[in-house]
Amino acid sequence: MIELKTCPICSSPGVAKAYTGRTTRQPTDSATWDLWRCKNCDHGFVNPQPDWKDLDKYYSASYDPYSPDHGLHSDLSTMVANARAKGEYRHVRIRPGLRVLDVGCGGGSFLRVIKELGAMVFGVEPSQDATEVARKQGLDVFHGTLEGFFGNGHAGDRFDLITFSQVAEHLPDPVSTLSTATRFLAPGGTVWVSVPNGACDAARQLGWRWHSTDLPIHLHHFSLKSIKIAAERAGLAPERVYTFSLPSSVRGSILTELRSRWMIPARVATAMLSDARVERRATEQDAKAAGEAIIAELHLPVPAPA
């Protein structure tokens, strides 16, 4: 366990404990974790930071993202057809021949879809279980970290797109790993990051009970300000940073609020919650850039003209 005295993103000493909470993954787990918040950049972080021996049991072989179908809401051919019609998949524009590196690729569902769209795909995954699952899908996946990938004969590889989909919040040092990603970028390339918005209303109101707080494996709880600072300190320029609220996530947040704050039974709360209400809440949140997830499109800075 590593105790942090300053913010791990902006280095400000203005940090303080926000609350103590438990994991929502294992109801019988009584361990508690402290979440601290930075007054300067509104970044949240687990403090002290657990190390791998503390976290290993939360990343079992049954961890959802390790499934080959994680995130696929229908069969692969339908997902590919829908993505081709939209010209993008999971908010990412994909073109044939695009060289894509997915960091923390899990079971590989994202790579499977974009491979069908014509992208040249590669993955990096620290879990041996997930790596084996992804390789069984015919994917080229390196077992280890991005830093290990760089030092394992891939230093000369270049990619047009490097994705961190719901991954940066798990990283011990997000700034350092994003900095490593810049070494792999092809000219004009993009680093694409999505993370939970740890500063959204649901996160603040529900604390550890919010579905995306996910103690203790979400070591970092980004705000719009802190993701921009992380990018800039890594040598990247934020081109577009916005929020996106998935209706299913918004529904989960509202249901948790109704149950935990107002003691409304789950069955009653579910009946109260129409699709229209959920979609309206999601739209309103994103219109204020206060949605449940943050998406950041990052590039290498363009040199100023001489």
QUIPEVEN-V16232 format. One record per residue. N is the residue number from 1. PHI is phi as a letter, one per 20 degrees, with the letter a starting at -180 (NA if undefined). OMEGA is omega in whole degrees, 0 to 359 (NA if undefined). D_LAST is the distance of its C-alpha to the last C-alpha in Angstrom with 2 decimals. Layout:
N;PHI;OMEGA;D_LAST / N;PHI;OMEGA;D_LAST
//
This chain:
1;NA;182;47.73 / 2;d;180;44.68 / 3;e;181;44.76 / 4;d;180;41.43 / 5;e;181;41.07 / 6;c;180;37.62 / 7;f;181;35.89 / 8;f;180;34.73 / 9;d;184;31.67 / 10;d;178;30.38 / 11;m;178;32.41 / 12;f;175;34.12 / 13;f;183;37.63 / 14;e;181;38.85 / 15;c;180;40.70 / 16;b;180;44.32 / 17;f;179;46.80 / 18;e;179;47.09 / 19;a;174;50.12 / 20;d;182;52.07 / 21;b;180;52.72 / 22;d;174;54.10 / 23;f;174;53.02 / 24;d;183;53.96 / 25;e;184;54.09 / 26;c;185;57.36 / 27;g;182;59.84 / 28;e;181;61.98 / 29;f;183;59.13 / 30;e;180;59.75 / 31;f;179;56.75 / 32;d;184;54.59 / 33;c;180;50.87 / 34;e;173;49.00 / 35;d;178;45.96 / 36;d;180;43.74 / 37;c;180;41.10 / 38;e;180;38.06 / 39;f;183;38.18 / 40;e;185;34.40 / 41;d;177;33.16 / 42;m;178;36.58 / 43;e;174;36.43 / 44;d;180;39.87 / 45;b;177;40.84 / 46;f;183;44.06 / 47;b;3;44.95 / 48;f;181;46.09 / 49;f;178;44.19 / 50;f;176;46.69 / 51;d;188;46.21 / 52;f;182;47.17 / 53;f;177;50.86 / 54;e;188;50.99 / 55;e;188;49.23 / 56;g;185;50.72 / 57;f;180;53.71 / 58;e;179;51.58 / 59;d;180;49.91 / 60;f;180;53.11 / 61;f;181;53.38 / 62;e;178;54.33 / 63;g;190;51.06 / 64;g;183;50.22 / 65;f;178;46.72 / 66;e;178;48.27 / 67;f;179;50.35 / 68;f;182;49.32 / 69;d;181;49.82 / 70;g;179;48.06 / 71;n;177;46.42 / 72;e;184;48.11 / 73;e;175;50.23 / 74;b;181;51.94 / 75;f;187;52.29 / 76;g;183;49.28 / 77;f;178;49.74 / 78;f;179;49.83 / 79;f;180;46.70 / 80;f;180;44.88 / 81;f;179;46.23 / 82;f;179;45.18 / 83;f;180;41.65 / 84;f;180;41.36 / 85;f;181;42.57 / 86;e;183;40.02 / 87;n;180;37.12 / 88;b;175;36.46 / 89;c;183;38.34 / 90;l;177;38.31 / 91;m;181;35.38 / 92;d;178;33.31 / 93;f;183;32.45 / 94;c;175;33.67 / 95;c;178;33.32 / 96;g;179;35.10 / 97;n;179;33.36 / 98;f;178;31.22 / 99;e;187;31.12 / 100;c;173;32.21 / 101;d;180;32.87 / 102;d;182;35.15 / 103;e;186;35.32 / 104;m;189;38.81 / 105;f;179;40.16 / 106;l;180;43.75 / 107;f;171;46.30 / 108;n;184;43.69 / 109;f;179;44.58 / 110;f;181;41.00 / 111;f;179;40.19 / 112;f;181;43.45 / 113;f;185;42.63 / 114;f;174;39.09 / 115;f;177;40.31 / 116;f;178;42.77 / 117;e;175;39.92 / 118;o;179;38.41 / 119;f;173;35.90 / 120;e;194;35.78 / 121;d;178;36.73 / 122;b;180;36.80 / 123;c;171;37.92 / 124;c;184;37.93 / 125;b;182;40.98 / 126;f;181;42.43 / 127;e;177;45.97 / 128;f;180;48.20 / 129;g;182;50.37 / 130;f;179;47.54 / 131;g;180;46.06 / 132;f;178;49.46 / 133;f;182;49.79 / 134;f;180;46.43 / 135;f;178;47.17 / 136;f;176;50.51 / 137;e;179;48.64 / 138;n;184;47.10 / 139;d;177;43.68 / 140;e;186;41.54 / 141;c;176;41.24 / 142;e;177;40.36 / 143;e;180;42.67 / 144;q;181;40.80 / 145;e;176;37.64 / 146;f;178;34.04 / 147;f;177;33.53 / 148;f;177;36.56 / 149;f;180;35.27 / 150;f;184;32.11 / 151;e;184;34.36 / 152;d;176;36.90 / 153;n;182;35.35 / 154;d;184;32.88 / 155;g;181;29.70 / 156;e;180;28.40 / 157;f;178;29.28 / 158;c;184;26.70 / 159;c;178;27.56 / 160;f;183;26.30 / 161;b;175;28.14 / 162;c;185;29.40 / 163;d;172;32.02 / 164;c;185;33.65 / 165;e;182;36.50 / 166;l;184;38.53 / 167;c;188;37.62 / 168;g;180;35.14 / 169;f;179;37.98 / 170;e;190;39.97 / 171;f;177;37.41 / 172;g;182;38.13 / 173;c;183;34.44 / 174;g;181;32.39 / 175;f;180;29.08 / 176;f;182;29.56 / 177;f;176;30.63 / 178;f;177;27.74 / 179;f;177;25.41 / 180;f;181;27.36 / 181;g;181;26.91 / 182;f;180;23.13 / 183;f;183;23.98 / 184;e;185;25.82 / 185;f;171;23.40 / 186;f;177;22.56 / 187;g;181;19.20 / 188;m;183;19.50 / 189;f;184;22.54 / 190;c;166;24.28 / 191;d;184;26.23 / 192;d;185;29.12 / 193;c;169;31.26 / 194;c;180;34.52 / 195;b;171;36.52 / 196;f;177;39.45 / 197;e;183;38.62 / 198;f;178;40.32 / 199;d;181;39.88 / 200;f;184;41.59 / 201;g;182;44.93 / 202;f;179;47.02 / 203;f;182;45.51 / 204;f;184;46.23 / 205;f;187;49.71 / 206;e;178;50.96 / 207;l;184;49.43 / 208;f;181;50.43 / 209;f;179;52.48 / 210;f;186;49.47 / 211;g;183;49.12 / 212;e;170;45.47 / 213;f;169;45.95 / 214;l;175;47.59 / 215;f;356;48.35 / 216;e;189;47.85 / 217;f;172;45.70 / 218;e;182;43.01 / 219;f;184;41.65 / 220;c;182;38.85 / 221;c;189;39.16 / 222;f;166;35.78 / 223;d;176;34.97 / 224;g;181;32.16 / 225;f;185;30.47 / 226;f;178;31.09 / 227;f;177;29.86 / 228;f;179;26.48 / 229;f;178;26.37 / 230;g;180;27.51 / 231;f;183;24.75 / 232;f;179;22.00 / 233;f;177;23.64 / 234;e;180;23.78 / 235;n;181;20.02 / 236;d;178;20.44 / 237;d;177;19.35 / 238;f;179;22.47 / 239;e;179;22.11 / 240;b;178;25.78 / 241;c;184;28.50 / 242;b;178;31.98 / 243;d;177;35.65 / 244;b;181;38.31 / 245;d;177;42.02 / 246;f;183;44.20 / 247;g;180;47.59 / 248;f;178;49.53 / 249;f;178;47.63 / 250;f;178;48.21 / 251;g;180;51.86 / 252;f;180;52.16 / 253;f;180;50.74 / 254;f;180;53.11 / 255;f;178;56.06 / 256;f;178;55.33 / 257;f;181;55.12 / 258;f;181;58.39 / 259;f;188;60.15 / 260;e;183;58.87 / 261;e;186;58.66 / 262;d;175;61.39 / 263;l;178;63.67 / 264;e;181;63.90 / 265;g;185;65.29 / 266;g;182;62.96 / 267;f;180;65.15 / 268;f;181;65.28 / 269;f;180;61.56 / 270;f;180;60.78 / 271;f;181;63.15 / 272;f;194;61.52 / 273;d;180;58.05 / 274;e;177;57.45 / 275;g;182;54.55 / 276;f;180;53.66 / 277;f;180;53.44 / 278;f;181;51.20 / 279;f;178;48.83 / 280;f;178;48.75 / 281;f;181;47.87 / 282;f;181;45.06 / 283;f;180;43.60 / 284;f;180;43.89 / 285;f;184;42.18 / 286;f;177;39.16 / 287;f;179;38.86 / 288;e;185;38.35 / 289;l;182;36.00 / 290;c;183;38.91 / 291;f;188;40.09 / 292;e;178;41.50 / 293;c;178;38.61 / 294;d;175;34.84 / 295;c;182;32.54 / 296;c;174;28.87 / 297;d;190;26.35 / 298;c;180;23.45 / 299;c;172;20.28 / 300;f;181;17.58 / 301;g;176;14.66 / 302;e;181;11.85 / 303;f;178;8.54 / 304;f;180;6.37 / 305;f;182;3.80 / 306;f;NA;0.00
//
